[in-house]
Amino acid sequence: MKAVIIGGGIAGLGAAISLQKIGWDVTVKEKTARFREVGLGFIIMPNGLSALDKMGCGVYARSHGQMLKGAIMRHPDGVVFKTAPLSDCLAIKRSTCIDALRMLVREPAIHTGFEFSHFEFNKEGKAVAAVSTTGEKETGDLFIAADGANSVIRKKLFPLHEARQSPIQELVGIIDDEALALELDGHMLKTQCHDKPLSMGLVPCNSQQVIWYMQFDSTAYAMQGLSNDIKKDFATQTLAGWPPPVQQVIRQTDFNKVFLWLTRDMDLLNSFHRQNIVLIGDAAHLALPFTSQGTNSALTDAMLLSELLQQIQSPDDFGGVFAQYYQQRKNDLQKYLEFGRKQEDWFLHPELHLHDEAQVPLAK
């Protein structure tokens, strides 16, 4: 049987690898003409590492990322208010993770420049082809929507289900600084205001580079544009007086490579499929970045779905498999959603919470 995967990100590539392993014919249709470095990096949690190991790229990912030892949380006066050990957590650049996955997808499965438009259906209501905006068609038995947080396919299948916009925004950047990566010694360092909705985190993603992210309530801290100078001035002035190495990191940053993320989440859908079309990754579910579960959940989805599909005998069995997929994922996904919203409330209203009860922003 043939699976058409729409989206060539983490979820789509993970699904391609997993399905090829069980003997499926797989085609990945990616919107962009070439793979871009978007998102910079993330933390792979134990569930994500387990999926990478099953796919066969866990060793590569570990050797090109940074295993984390712990988390340190402090106030802008430098006083540490929380430390926690971390186990089986890997900080890694997104591009490195994409490389690790792409190397395992057997050619010629990946096709770029395919911007999804719509499906063609047969008289039974099952999809028979995915059609691009230029009229290109790709036929298949199963269609997997891995087209991300702004999923066009989710909007077509569940038009009344909308994502919720959080007032929290993030500036995310990366610097080359071997000395700082060494100094962090495998720890994520987060500086968090105790009376304002403002923080900055540092995560070494390999022996040479450090990813940073600045989180802020956009209703309290409004950035007046998106030019490189505006982003740099905003970070410099908003975080003035913060302890080292905050200003050092800002000075070293090439703001051409700094992204602004508008954070969102979404109530859990009551199903991840319609007929022979199924959603995975951010297309299926969205949680706030406090959870660090976006990538991990995408990898878990891809691995689980392929394991369940291994048992089917014909396309008539898809409905049962998709129901199992949803049932096995929904409780964890609901937990991540609630964790993210609790973290959001704590961040937006720090004065209402005890800081020694703060949780490390990693949902397990």
Summary of the structure (lengths in Angstrom):
residues: 364
radius of gyration: 20.8
end to end distance: 34.5
largest distance: 66.0
contacts: 1226
relative contact order: 0.18
helix: 37%
strand: 27%
